Amino acid sequence: MSNSENLDPILKELQQKYAAIDQDTQTHLKGLLYSKPMTYWDYIQTDALLNLQIQRTTLPDEMVFIGYHQINELLFKMILWEIEQVSESTALTTEFFASKLMRVSRYFDMLTTSFNIMREGMDVDQYMKFRNTLTPASGFQSAQYRLIEFASTELINLIDYRFRKDIDRNTPYTHAFEHLYWQAAGKDYHTGKKSTTLVNFENRYKDEFLRFMEGHNTKNLWTRFKELPKADQENEDLVKAMRHYDHTVNITWVFAHYYAAKHYIESGSGGGEGTGGSDWKKYMHPKYQRRIFFPQLWTEKELENWGTEL
């Protein structure tokens, strides 16, 4: 068989591809004559990526802190990428749902084990010095992590437990937003005053959050799960994947974060506050806010003991 005969099926497929978008196949083929061959560094954008780590101090271990958090954000992006495929699926199956959940859980498993990079990989004295230059910035301000939460469960499960009885599906999103569990890290509920950390965060992302909250009101993982036929909702593999994801994100990963923060903040070298001045223990420890994405998939005893042990 000649090379031209080998190419014929490919050319026909290319013609079909470009005809579908009203494009001339020959024009695109001519463009290939002048295109550069692919290289790893161009495809990954290595130079751009490695120039994003900009220190604010002269302390060497600040590079560890910056690089680590940038890696986290890249993984958060991959997690959202997987969740969105479930949210937007028009032919959702238990196999597809479970496979995506396990992908996301593996990303969080990686995030969990990686906390040792910070916990054991930075000099305490250096951290307690360069963290002062970060104020009022805080890891609390990770917008992608908030989007992951909104995309995972119904909004009521993210409301501060103290206010849940007064909020339902008819509550305006702006009101619900003011009572999300993480507001406790930056708001005095007696006076209503918000910290600079929270104010800056809201100024940057509040509008985006409100749109995302509304858009995922019926497209989050929990509502998509409840749309499945009853038999699928009882599928052992899917339920196991849902529970694993919930526990991984809201217990295992949170505890790893909590103990890494505790290692430095309670080292005796600082004031015992988070970088943004937050009450980090009540914000981070799972037993306080009881963040549970899929509460109906847990027993009463499991719910009662949520966050008291790994």
C-alpha positions in Angstrom: 0.0 0.0 0.0 1.4 3.4 -0.9 1.8 6.3 1.5 -0.9 8.3 -0.3 -3.3 5.4 0.2 -2.4 5.5 3.9 -3.1 9.2 4.0 -6.5 9.1 2.2 -8.6 8.2 5.3 -6.9 10.8 7.4 -7.4 13.5 4.7 -11.1 12.6 4.5 -11.4 13.0 8.3 -9.6 16.3 8.2 -12.0 17.5 5.4 -15.0 16.5 7.5 -13.5 18.2 10.6 -12.9 21.5 8.8 -16.1 21.4 6.8 -18.0 21.2 10.1 -16.6 24.6 11.1 -16.8 26.1 7.6 -13.0 26.1 7.1 -10.9 25.3 4.1 -8.8 22.2 4.6 -6.0 23.2 2.2 -5.5 26.5 4.1 -4.9 24.5 7.3 -2.6 22.0 5.6 -0.5 24.8 4.1 -0.2 26.3 7.6 1.5 23.0 8.7 4.3 23.7 6.3 5.4 26.6 8.4 4.6 25.4 12.0 7.4 24.7 14.4 7.9 21.2 15.8 6.6 20.7 19.3 9.1 20.8 22.2 8.5 19.9 25.8 9.4 23.3 27.1 7.1 25.1 24.7 4.2 22.7 25.4 4.6 22.9 29.2 5.5 26.6 29.1 8.5 25.8 31.4 10.1 29.2 31.2 6.9 31.0 32.2 6.1 28.6 34.9 9.6 28.8 36.5 9.5 32.6 36.5 6.3 32.8 38.7 8.1 32.2 42.0 8.9 35.7 43.2 10.2 36.1 46.7 9.3 39.1 48.9 12.2 38.5 51.3 15.8 37.4 51.3 14.9 34.2 53.3 15.6 31.1 51.3 12.8 29.0 52.7 10.2 31.4 51.3 10.8 29.7 48.0 9.5 26.5 49.4 6.4 28.2 50.7 5.7 29.9 47.3 6.4 26.9 45.2 4.3 24.6 47.4 1.2 26.9 47.3 1.5 27.3 43.5 1.5 23.5 43.2 -1.6 23.4 45.3 -3.4 25.8 43.0 -2.4 23.8 40.0 -3.9 20.7 41.6 -7.0 22.7 42.6 -7.4 23.5 38.9 -7.2 19.8 38.0 -9.8 19.0 40.6 -12.2 21.6 39.3 -11.6 20.2 35.8 -12.7 16.8 36.9 -15.7 18.0 38.9 -17.0 20.1 36.0 -17.1 17.0 33.7 -19.6 15.5 36.2 -21.5 18.7 36.6 -21.9 19.2 32.8 -22.5 15.5 31.8 -25.7 14.9 29.9 -25.4 11.1 30.1 -24.1 10.5 33.7 -23.3 6.9 34.6 -22.2 5.4 37.9 -18.9 4.3 36.4 -18.1 7.8 35.0 -19.2 9.5 38.3 -17.1 7.1 40.5 -14.0 7.4 38.3 -14.1 11.2 38.4 -14.5 11.2 42.2 -11.6 8.8 42.6 -9.4 11.0 40.4 -10.3 14.0 42.6 -9.6 12.0 45.7 -6.2 11.0 44.5 -5.4 14.7 43.9 -6.4 15.4 47.5 -4.4 12.4 48.7 -1.4 14.0 47.0 -2.2 17.3 48.7 -2.5 15.6 52.0 0.8 13.8 52.0 2.5 16.8 50.5 1.9 18.9 53.7 5.1 17.3 55.1 7.0 19.4 52.5 5.9 22.5 54.5 5.8 20.9 57.9 9.3 19.4 57.8 10.7 21.4 54.9 10.9 24.9 56.2 13.0 26.4 59.0 10.6 27.6 61.7 12.6 30.8 62.4 12.7 31.7 58.7 8.9 31.1 58.3 8.0 33.1 61.3 10.0 36.0 59.8 8.9 35.9 56.2 5.2 35.3 57.2 5.1 38.9 58.5 5.6 40.2 55.0 2.5 38.2 53.9 0.0 40.0 56.2 -2.9 40.4 55.5 -2.7 37.7 52.8 -3.7 34.2 53.8 -4.2 30.7 52.4 -7.8 31.3 53.4 -8.0 33.4 50.2 -7.7 30.5 47.8 -10.6 31.2 45.5 -10.3 27.8 43.7 -10.7 25.9 46.9 -14.0 27.8 47.5 -15.1 26.9 44.0 -14.4 23.3 44.7 -16.6 23.4 47.8 -19.5 25.2 45.8 -19.2 22.5 43.1 -19.2 19.6 45.5 -22.4 20.1 47.6 -25.5 22.0 48.2 -25.0 25.4 49.7 -26.7 24.6 53.0 -23.9 22.2 53.8 -21.4 25.1 53.6 -23.4 27.4 55.8 -22.0 28.1 59.4 -23.9 25.5 61.5 -25.1 28.3 63.8 -27.2 29.8 61.0 -28.5 26.8 59.0 -31.9 26.8 60.6 -32.7 30.2 59.1 -31.4 29.5 55.6 -33.1 27.5 52.8 -33.3 27.3 49.0 -35.3 30.6 48.9 -32.6 32.5 50.8 -30.9 35.1 48.5 -27.4 34.1 47.5 -26.0 37.3 48.9 -27.5 36.5 52.3 -26.2 32.9 52.2 -22.8 34.2 51.2 -22.5 36.2 54.4 -23.1 33.1 56.5 -20.8 30.6 54.8 -18.7 28.7 57.3 -15.4 30.3 56.3 -16.7 33.8 57.1 -16.0 32.9 60.7 -12.3 33.1 60.0 -12.6 36.8 59.1 -15.7 38.2 60.8 -16.7 39.2 64.3 -20.4 38.0 64.4 -21.1 40.2 67.4 -20.1 43.5 65.6 -20.3 42.3 62.0 -16.9 43.8 61.3 -14.8 42.0 58.7 -11.1 41.7 58.8 -8.9 43.2 56.0 -8.1 39.7 54.8 -11.8 38.9 54.3 -12.6 42.4 52.8 -9.8 42.0 50.2 -10.9 38.5 49.4 -14.5 39.6 48.8 -13.5 42.6 46.8 -11.6 40.4 44.4 -13.9 37.3 44.2 -17.4 37.9 45.6 -19.1 38.6 42.3 -17.5 35.5 40.8 -18.5 33.4 43.8 -22.1 34.5 43.6 -22.3 33.6 39.9 -20.7 30.2 40.6 -22.9 29.5 43.5 -26.0 30.1 41.5 -24.7 28.2 38.5 -23.9 25.1 40.6 -27.0 25.3 42.7 -28.4 22.3 40.8 -25.2 21.1 39.2 -23.0 20.2 42.2 -21.9 16.7 42.9 -24.5 16.0 45.5 -27.5 17.2 43.3 -26.1 15.3 40.3 -25.9 12.2 42.6 -29.5 12.5 43.6 -30.6 12.8 40.0 -29.4 9.2 39.4 -31.9 6.4 39.4 -32.5 4.9 42.9 -30.5 1.7 42.0 -27.5 3.8 40.9 -27.6 5.8 44.2 -27.2 2.5 46.0 -24.3 1.4 43.8 -21.7 0.2 46.2 -18.7 1.5 44.2 -20.3 5.0 43.7 -21.3 5.3 47.4 -17.8 4.3 48.5 -16.3 6.8 46.1 -18.6 9.6 47.4 -17.8 8.8 51.0 -14.1 8.5 50.3 -14.1 12.0 48.6 -16.0 13.6 51.4 -13.8 12.1 54.1 -10.6 12.9 52.2 -11.5 16.6 51.6 -13.2 17.4 54.9 -11.2 15.3 57.4 -7.9 13.9 56.1 -6.8 16.9 54.1 -8.1 19.4 56.6 -6.3 17.7 59.5 -3.0 17.6 57.5 -3.4 21.3 56.9 -4.3 22.0 60.5 -1.3 20.1 61.9 1.1 21.8 59.4 -0.2 25.2 60.5 -0.1 24.2 64.2 3.6 23.2 63.8 4.6 26.7 62.9 2.0 29.0 64.5 2.4 27.4 67.9 6.1 27.2 67.7 6.5 30.0 70.2 8.1 32.3 67.7 4.9 34.3 66.9 1.6 35.5 68.2 -0.4 32.3 67.6 -2.5 33.8 64.8 -2.9 33.0 61.1 -1.2 35.3 58.7 -4.4 37.2 58.1 -5.1 37.4 61.9 -7.8 34.7 61.7 -8.9 32.4 64.5 -7.4 29.6 62.5 -8.3 26.7 64.8 -12.0 27.3 64.6 -11.8 27.9 60.9 -9.6 24.8 60.1 -10.5 22.1 62.6 -13.3 19.9 61.1 -15.1 19.4 64.4 -16.0 23.1 64.7 -17.6 23.7 61.3 -18.5 20.1 60.4 -18.0 20.5 56.7 -19.7 17.5 55.2 -20.5 17.4 51.5 -22.8 14.3 51.5 -24.3 14.1 55.0 -27.0 11.6 54.0 -24.3 9.0 53.1 -23.1 8.8 56.7 -24.6 7.1 59.8 -25.7 9.1 62.8 -22.8 7.8 64.8 -20.3 8.9 62.0 -21.9 12.3 61.9 -21.8 12.6 65.6 -18.1 11.9 65.7 -17.2 13.9 62.6 -13.9 15.7 63.0 -13.1 14.2 66.3 -10.7 11.6 64.9 -9.1 10.7 61.5 
